Amino acid sequence: MFGDIKQTMKHTIVYGIGNFASKLVGFILIPLYTDQTFFSTADYGMLSLLDVTSQILIAAMGLAFYAGLVRWYWDKEYAERQKSLFFTIMVMTTIAAVGMGMIVWGFQDSVEALLLAGEEMASFDQLPYVFHLLLVYSVLSAIVAPVLDLLRLKSRSVQFSVVNILKLAVTLGVTVYFVVGLKRGIAGVYEAQVIGIISQLLLLLPFIIKNSSFKLEFAAIKQILSYSYPLMFPAIVGGLLTAFDKYMLNYMKGVDDVAFYAFGYKIGNTLKIFIVASVQLALTPLMMKKINDPNNRRFYSKIFTYLSFGGMYCVLGLSLLSREVIALVASNPAYYVSVYVVPFITFGIFFGMLRDTSVIGLQIMKRTKIISSSIILITFINLGLNLLLIPVLGMYGAALATLIAQILSWIIPYYFAQKAYPIPYELGKLGKVIVVGICIYLLGMLTMPLNIWIAFVIKIGLLIAYPFILFAWKFYDDVELQRITGMWDSWKLMFSYYWASLRSMPRQTINLGKTPLAIRLAKEFKKRKAKFLYLIPHKAIAIALLEKDKYRNDFATYYETVKGKNSVKYFHQQACKKGAEFRVIDPALFEDDIFEVNTSLETRQGKDIKQEYLQRGNITRGEGMEVYGVFIDDKLVGYIRTLHLGDTIFINNILGHGAYLKAGIMYFLLLEVLQVYFDRNDLKYIIYDSYWGNSRGLALFKKRFHFEPTKVKWINR
C-alpha cells in the first residue's frame, strides 16, 4: 500500500507541474488584470464572471463522458478494445460539445443580460465578440479533456505536463502582446485563450491518432451514457455552486464587489487549482484500479486520512499568508480588502476535497445518481444562503455561504456512500486535523495588527508547529511513525552518500566498440536524460561500476572483500544451503518460469511492475547478450541478463521470485555472474546501471558488491 502511495506522490508532483502550468496563466497575469492602466475593477469583475461561465459551459459540453473513459478504460471488458473505446468517447464528446455550443449561441442575449446585470452595454461594448470567443474556447476545452484524461490513465505524467506548459507559454505570450501591446482589453484575453487551446490540441493530435482505432463501439455508447449522464449534473451544478455567489453579488452589490470577491476567491482557489487538482489527477486512476482489490477499504481510508493531513497543511499555509500573497500580486491596493475572503474559500476547498475522496463507495457501486442529487440539493442550499447573507455581509456573506455549502457537500454524500459501501474512515484523526487547523489559523489572525514581516515569521513558526502538535495529540500510528523516521533516515543517508560520491567520484573512459548497437547506446548515454532533480545526466554521473583491475583481475581476491556479517558472501552461502544452482539459460525455454518471476511481486523497489514484464517472452538473447538463471529444486527462481560491449559488461536485467528473495538468491546470482566475467581476460569493467534514483535497498545492494559511483565518458573505438 505504501508503495502505491509513494508512486501516487511521484505522479502528483509531475501532474502538479502540468496542472500548475495549465492554470498558471490566470495567476501570473493577476498584476496585469489588477493594473488600472489596462483593466478597471469592473473589467476584472467581468473577466471573473466570464471565467466561471466558461467553467460551467465546459462541464456541460463534455456531458461527463470523460468519466466513462476513466471507469471502463482498464476494465477487462475493453482490454482488447481500448483504442476504439477512446475513439468512441472522443466522437461523443465532440458531437456533444459542438451541439451544446450551438444551443448556447442561440441564447446569447440571455447570457449577456445575466453577465451585465443592469450595467450599460457601453461599458462592455466588446461583450458579444468576447462571448463568441468564450464559446469557441469552451468547445475546444471540452474536446481536449478526454485526451488529457487518457494521458493520466496511461500514467503519461511527463507528456501531460509538457503539453500544458507549452499551452501556458503560448497563452501567456499572446495575452501580454494583445493586452499590453495592442490594447485589446478583455477581447485580447480571450483571443489568447483560443490560440492557446488550439496549440494544445495540435500538440495532442499525434497522441490522439496513435491511441484511436477509428472504430465506434456502439455497445459502449449506452454504457457510457448511462454511467456518465448522472455525473454531468453535479459537474454543471458544481460549477454553478462556485458561480452563483458571483452572479448574485453582481446583481445585489455590483460588478466592483464581484472584482474584490473574485480576487480573494482566485487567491484561495489556487489551493484547488495547483495542489488539490494535481493530487486528484494522480489519485483518481489509482483509486479506480483498486476497485476490485479485496483490501481497498483500508487503502481508501488511509488516503482519506493522509489527504486531510496534507490538505489542512496547505489550507493553513495559504490562509495564514494571504495578506503577504495579496500584497505581492495585487497592483491596486483597493484589492487588499479581499484578504478576509481567502480563509473561507480555502477551508471550503478542504471539505470539497474530502467529498471527492469519500464518494468512492458510490462510484464502486455505480450509484452516481446519489452524487448528482446531493450536489443539486447543496446548490439550492447555497443559493438560499447567498440570498440571506449577501445583503447583510456583502462579499463576506458570499464567502461564508460557500464554506457552509462545501461542508454540507461533504457530509451528505458521505452519509450515503457509507451506507452503500462502508469504509472505516479515521474520523477521529480528521477531527484532530480540523481542530488543530482552526486553532492555528485563529492564532495567526492575532498577528494582523503587527508589522507584515514580524507577522510572517510568526506564521511560519505556526506552520512548522502543525505536525508536531498533531504528534503530541497522538495523531500518527506506530507504523506511520516508523515510516516517517525511516524515510528521514533514508534521505539523510542517500543525500550524504550522493554528496560524498560527487566530491570524490573517480572518472573512467568506457570504450563500447564500433558495432551498430554500441554506437547507438553511446549516443543515448550522452543525452541528458535526467533522473535526479532533472539536472544530472542519467548515464554520465554516478554510474555503478566495478573495475576488475582493483582486484588484480582475480575473483578470489575480490571474493575476500565481500565477506563478513550481512555481506555478499554471507547471503551467497545461505542460497547455497538452500540448494541454489547457477546455469546459463535459453529464455525461450523458460517463458512460463520467467513470467512467474516477473509477476511474483506487485511492486519492485517501490514502483509498479513495468508493462514489459507483464508479457510472456519479454526476455530475449541478442548479439552480445547472455541470460543466466538461479534454480532451487530445479525451478527457475531468478534470472539476470547481461550485455557485452567492448571491454565492458552491462547488467541489463536482474529479477528474483518474491517467494525466494529471503533465501539470498539475488546475491547468489550476481556473484556467480561476476565470477564468470572475472575469468574473462577481454573484460575490464562491469556496470550495473546508475546510483541516481535508486531506492535505499538497491543502492545498498550495489554498494555491498563494491560497485562504485563513477563519472563516465563514453567512446566508440
N, C-alpha and C positions, 0 to 999 in steps of 0.2 A: 504493500500500500504506500509506504513512504517513497518507494521508487517511482510510483505513479505521480505522487505529489511533487517530487523533485523534477520529473520530466515536465509536469504542468508549469512549474515555476520557470523552467528554461524557456518554454514556448511563450509564457506570459511576457517575459522580457522582450523577446523578438517581436511578438504580436504588438506589444506595447509601443515599440518603436514605430511600427507601421501604422497602428491606430493613432498614435500621437501625431504622426505626420499628416494623416488624413484629416484630423480635426484642428491642427495647429494653426491653419490659416486665420481662422476667426480670432484666435488668441493673440497671435503675432500682430495682427492688424488693429488690436484694441487702441493703441496710441493714435493710430490714424483715424479710426472711427470716432474717437472722442476729441479729436482736434477740430476746434471751431472753424479753422480755415477751410476745411473740406466738408464737414458734416455738422449740422446743428444737433441739439439734443433731440429735436423732433425727428430729424433724419435717422439718428441712431435708434430711436424708438420704432420707426417704420421698418428699419432693417431687421430688428428683433422680431416684429410681427411677421414679416416675410419669411424669416428663418423658421419659425415654428410652423407656419403654414406649409412650407416646403417639407418639413419633417412629417406632418400629417399626410400630405399627398404621397410621399414615398412609401409610407406604411400602407396606405390604401391601394396604391397602384400595384404593389407586389403581391397582394392578396395572400400574404404569408406562405407562398409556395416554397420559399426557402426552408421552411420548417419541414416540409415533406422530403426535401433533399437530405437534410440532417438526419431525419428519422429513418429513411429507407436506404440511404447510400451504402451503408455497411450491413444491411440486412441480408441474410443468406438467400432470400428470395430473389435478390437482384445481384448476387455475387458475380454472375457472368454477364450482366446487362447494365453495368454501371454507366457506361457511356451513353447508352440510349435513354436511361433514366434522366441523366443530366440534360441531354438534348431536349427531352420532353418538357422538363421544368423550365428550361430557357425559352422554349416556344410559348408555353403557357404564360410565363411572366411577361414576355414581350407583348403578346396579344392583350393581356390584362392592362399593362401599363399604358400602351398607346390608346386603348379603348377608354380607359379612365381619364386620360389626359384630354381626349376629345370631349368627353362629357363635362369635365370641369371648365374647359374652354367655353362651352355654351352657357355656363353660369358665371362668366367673368364679371358682369356688372354686380351681381350679388356679393361676390367675394371682395371686390373693390370697395363696395359700400361697407362691408364688415371691417375692412382694414382702415378706412378713412374715419369712420365713426363721427361723422359730422364735420370733419376738417374740410377746409376749402381745397378743391382739386388743384388750384393754382399752386398750393404749397408742395404738391407731389405730382407735377404735370407729367413725370416720367412713368407713373404707375402702370398704365396699360401696357406699355412696351416691356417694363420690368416684369410684369405678371406673365407675359408670354415667355420670356427668358426663364422665369422660375418654373413654368410648366415643362419646358424642354429639359431643364436640369433635373427635375424630379423624375421624369420618364426615364432618362438615361441612368440615373442613380438606381432606380428600381430594377433595371435590366442588369446592371453591374453587380448588384447584391448577391445573386446566386453564385456568380463566378468567384467572388471573394469567399463565400461560404465553402465552395469546393476546395479552394486553397487551404482553408482551415482543416477541412475533413481529411485532406491528404497530407496534413502537417507540413505544408509548404510555407512555413512561417517567414523564411527569408524572402521568398518571392512576394508574399503578401506585403511585407514591409517595403520592398523596393518599389513596387508599383504605386504604393501610397505616397512614398517620399517623392517620387517623380511627379505625381499629381500635385503635391504640395508646392514643389519648385515652380511648376508651370503656373498654377493658380496665383501664387504669391507674386511672382514677377509681373504677370499680366495685370493683376489688381493694382499694384503700385503704379505701373505705367498708365493705366486707364484713368485712375483717380487723381494721382498727383500730376502726371504729365499732360493728360488730355482733359482733365477736369470733368470727367463723365459722371461723377457723383454715384448715386445708388445704381444707376444703369451700368456703370463701369464695374461695380462689384459683381453683378450677376452675369455680365458678359464674360468676365474672367472665370466665374464658376462653370459656365457652359464649356468654355475652352478647356478647362482643367479636366472635367469629366469625360470629354471626348478623347483627350490624350490618354487618359487611363484606360478607356475602352479599347483604344487602338493597341496599347501595350499588352492587354489581356487577350487580344484576338488569337494569337498563336496558341495560347493555352486552351482557349475555348475550342478551337478546331481540333487540337490534339485529343481532347477528352470528350469529344462528341462523335457519335456514330451516325448522326443524321437520319435516325430511325425513331419514329414515335412509338412509345409504349402506351398503347391505348388502354390496356388493363390498369396501368398505373394512374391514369388521369383521374379515375373515380376515387381511387385510394387517396391520392394527394388532395383532391378537393374535399373529401370527407374529413380528412385529418386537419387540413390547413385552414379551411374557412372559419372554424370557430376561433382560431388564433388571430385571424385578421382583425376581429373586433377589438380584442384587448390591445393590439398594436395601434389601431386607429384611435381608440378611446384613450389608450395610454398617452398618445401624442396630444390628444385634447386635454388630458389631465394636466399636462405641462403647459398647455396653451391657453386654457380658459382664463387663468389668472391675468395673463397679458391682455387678452381681448376685453375682459371685464374692467380691468384697470384703465384701459384705453377709453371705454365708454364712461366710466364713473369719475375719473380723475384727469384724463388727458394723456396725449402721447408723450409729453415730457416725463411724467411719472413712470410711464412704461419704460422709458430710456433708463432711468435710475434703477428701477427694479430689475430690468433685463441685464443691466451691467452687473449688479450684485449676483443675479442668477447665473450669469455666464462664469463669473469667478468661482462660485460654489460648484457649478456643474462641471468644472474642469476635473473634479474628482471622479465623476462618472465617465467622462469622455476619455481621460488619459489613463485611468487606473482600473476602475470597475469594469469598463467595457473590454479592456485588454485581458483582464482575468477571465471574463466570460468567453472571449474569443478562444482562449486556450482550454478552458474548463468544460465548456458545453460538449464538444466532441468526445472528450474522455468520459463524462458522465453518461452520455448515451451509449458508449461502448460497454459500460458497466451494467447495463440494464439486465443482462442475463447472468451476471456474476452472483453466485449464492451469498457472497459476503458483501454485497453492495451497500447494504444498510449501514454498516459500520463506516464504510468509505464516505458515504453521503453525510453521515453525522459528523465525522472529523472535518470534512471540507467546510461544513457549516460553521463549526467552531473556529477553525483557522481563519476563515473569511471574516467572521465577526471581529476577531482579534486584530487582524491586519486592516480591515475596513475602518474600525474605530480609530486606529493609529493615524490613518490618512485623514479622517474627518477632523481629528484634533489638530493635526498639522495645518490644514487649510483654514480651519475656523479661527485658531489662535493667531495665525499670521495674516489674516485677511486685511488688516489695516496696512501692513507693510506691503502686501501684494498690490493693493489698490493704489497706494501712493506711488508705487513703482511704474504701473502700467497706464494709469489714467492721465491723459494730457490736460484735462479740465478738472480743477478742484471741486467743481459742483457735484461730481460723481462720488465724492468721499462719503456722502450720506448712505451709500449702498453697503457700507461695512456691516451693518446690523442685519442685512438680508442674508448674508453668506451662511451663518451657522444654521439657520432654518433649512436652507437648501441642502447643505452637506449632511446634516442628521437625517433629513428625508431620504437622501440617496442611500444612506446606510441601511435604512429599513427596506428600501426598494431592492437593494442587493440581497438582503435576507429572503425577500419574497421570491426573487428569481431562482434562488438556490433551493428553497424548501418546497417548491411546487413540483419537484422531480417525480414525486409519487403519483401525481395526477397525469403527468406525461407518460409514465410507465404503464399506467392502467388505461391510457388513451381517453381520459376523461377531461379533454381540453375545454369542453363547454363550460365546466365549472370555473376554469380560469377566466374565460370570457365573461361569464355572468358576474363574477366577483369584481373584475376591473370596471365593468359598466356600472355596477352599483356604487363603487368608490368614486367614479367620475361624477355621478349625480350628487353624492355627498360633498364632494369638492366644490361643485357648483353652488350648493346651498351655503357652504362655509364662506365662499368668496362673496356671495350676496350679503351675508351677515357682517363679515369682518372688514371688507374693503371700505365701505362708507365710514367706519369708525376709525380704523387704523391705517388706511391707505395701503401703500406697498408692503408695509409690515404685516398687515392683515392678510394680504395675498400670500406672503411667505409662511405665516402661521397656518393658513388653510392648507398649503402644500405639504407641510410637515405632518399635520394630523391625517391627511388623506393617505400619505405614504405609510404611516404606521398601520392604518386600517387595511391598506392594500397588502400588507404582510400578514396580519392577524387572520383575516377572513379566509384567504386561500389556504393558509397553513392549517386551519381547523379542518377543512375538507380533505386536504392532502393526507393528513394523519389518519383520517377515517378510511380513506381509500387504500393507503399503503403506509402503515405505521413505520416510522423511523425513529430510533431512540436519540433524538437531538439532545445535546447537552445544554438545556435551557438555564440551568444553574450557572454555568460558565458565561452564557450570554448575559445574564443578569449582572454578573460581576463586571463584565466589559462595559455595559451601559452605565452602571453606577459610577465606576471609576472615570469613564469618559466625561460624564456630566460634571462631576466634581472638579476634574482638571480644567474643563472649559470655564467654569464659574470662577475658579482661582485665577485663570488667565485674564478674565474680564476685569478683575480688580486692578490690573496694570494699565488700563486705558488712560487714566489721568497722567501717568508717568511719561518721561521722555521716551520717544519711539525706540531708541537704541537700548536703553535700560530695560524697557518692556520686552524687547526682542530677546535679550539674554535670559530673562526670567522665564519666558515662554519656552525657549529651547530646553531649559532645565526641567520644566514640567513635562515636556515630551520625552525626554530621556528617562524621567521617573516612571512613566506609564507602565512598561513591562515589569519593573521592579516592584511597583505597588501590587500588581496582579500576582507576582511571585509571593509576596508577603501574604496575600489572601488565598494562597494555595490553589491558584488557577491551573497550574501545569501538573500533569500526571508524571509519575516517576519515569516512565518510558520516554515521555517528551523531554524531560529534563536531561536524561541520558543522551538523547539525540542532539539536543542543543549544545551540551558540553562537548559531545563527540565531534559535532560539526565545527565548533570553535577550535578544538584541539587540532582537528584535521587541517583547517585553514591555516592555522599558525604553522603547523609542520610543513605544509606544502609551500606556503609563501617563503618561509625561511630556507627551505630546500631549493626552490627555484632561484631565490635571490643569491644564495651561496653558489649555485651552479653557474649562474650568469657571470658572476665575478671571476670564477676560476675555470671556466669551461675550456677544455682543450679544443684544438682545431685539427681537422683532418680533411684531406682531399681524397674523394672516392671516385675511382675510375670504374664506370659502369660498362665500358666497352662500346662497340660501334654497331651492335645489332639494332634492327629497327625498333624493337621493344625498349632497349636501353636508351636510345636517343629520345624516344617518346617520353619515357619516365623521367629522364633528366630534365627535359623541358617542363614537365609537370611539376617536378620537385622545386624548380627555380621560381615558380609562380608564388605570389604572396597569398597563399591560402591560409588566412589567419585562423587559428583555432583558439588563441588565448588573447582575450581582450581586443581582437581584431587588429592587433599590432605586430605580432610575432609571426614570421613566415613558418608555416607548418613543417616544411621539410628542409629547413636550413639550420635552425637553432634547437638545441636540446634533443637531438637525435639520440635514441638509446643504442649505444654502440659498444660492442665487445671487441677489443683488439687482441688477437692471438699472441702477438709479439711480447706483450706484457707478461705472458706466462711461458715464454720460450717455445711457443707452439707445441706445448706438451700438455696433454689433457690431465695427466696425473698431477702436475704442478698446479693447474687450475683447480682440480678437484679438492686439493688440500686447502684452498682458500674459501671454499663454500661449505665448510663443515662447522659444527657447533650446535648449540641449542636453537631449535626452531629455524634450522638452516636448510639449504637446498639438499645437502647430504642426508639430513635427518628425515625429511619428507620423502626423499628418494628411497631410503631404506624402508620406510613404512609401506610404500607402494610395493616394494619387492616382497615384503612379508605377506601382502595380500595376494601375491601371485601374479603381479603385473608383468606383462611381456611386451616387448618392443618389436615392431615389424614395419618394413616398407609395404605399402598397400596400393592397390589399384582402386581408386574411389568408386569406379563404375561397378565394382563387385560388392560394395558395401553401402549402396544408396539408402537402404532402409535403416541401417545402423547409424549412418551419418545424420539422417533426418531426425532420428530419435535423440541423438546427442544435441542437435541444434535446437530442438523444441523441448528439451527436458527442463528448461527454466523459462519463466515468463520475462524476466529481465536479466541482463548481464551488465555488471558494472553500473547499476542504477539506471540503465537505459533499456528501452523496448528492444526486442529481438529484431534485427534487420530483416527487411522483407525478403532479401535474397536467401536467407537461411530457412525460410518457410517453404521453399521449393525443393523438391527432390532433384538430385543430380546437379546441385549447385557447385560442387567441388570438382574441378577438372584438373588435368595434368597437361600443361602446355610445355613449350620449349624452355628448358632450364628449371622446370618445376618438379618437385618431389613431394609426395604425401606419405607421412608416417603415422602409425596408429599405436595406441596402447590397448592391450587386451587383458581382461580379467575373466577367468573361466571361459576362455575362447570367445568372449564377447567384446566387440569394439566399444570402448567406453570413452575414447578421446582421440583426437587427431590433430595433426599440425601440417600445414602446407608451407613449403619454402620455395624461394626463387633465387636462382644463381645468375648474377650479372657481374661480369668482370672478375674482380678479386673479392667479391662481397656476396654473402648470403643474407637474404631478407626473410625474416619470419613473417609470413603472409597471413595465415590464419592459425589460431590455436584455440580449440574449444574442447571442453570436457563434459561428460554426462553429470547432471546435477546430483544424482544419487551416489556418485563415486568421488566427488571432489574432495571430501574429507579424508579419502584414502591416499591423498598425495599424488594423484595421477598426473596433474599438470607439471609438477616439479620433476616427476619421473620422466615424462615425455620430453620436456625441453632439455633436460640434462643428457638424455640418451642422444638426442639430435645434436647437441653440442659436441658430444664425443665423436660422432660421425664426422663432423666438419673440422674438428681439431686434427683428425688423422689425414686430412687432405692438405697437401703442400701448396696447392694453387690458390688457396684462400687466405686472406689477411684479416677480414672483418666480418662480424656477424651483427646485423642491425635488426632491432625489434621496435620498429616504428619510432615514436617520439614520447617524451615525458609530458609534453604540454597536453592538457586536457584529460590526463589520466585520473582515475579515482585513486584514493589513498592506497587501496589494496593492490591495484595494478602497479602503481609506482613502487610499492614495497616489494612486489614480486620481481620486478626488473632489477631493483637495487640488490636483492639477495643473490642474483646471478652475476652481479658486478657489471651490468650494463651501465655505462656512464653517459650522462648528458654531454653531447659533443656538438660543436658548430661545424657543419659540413659544407664543403664546396664540391659540387657535382660536376664531373667532366666526362667526356666521351673520347677515348683514345684506343 
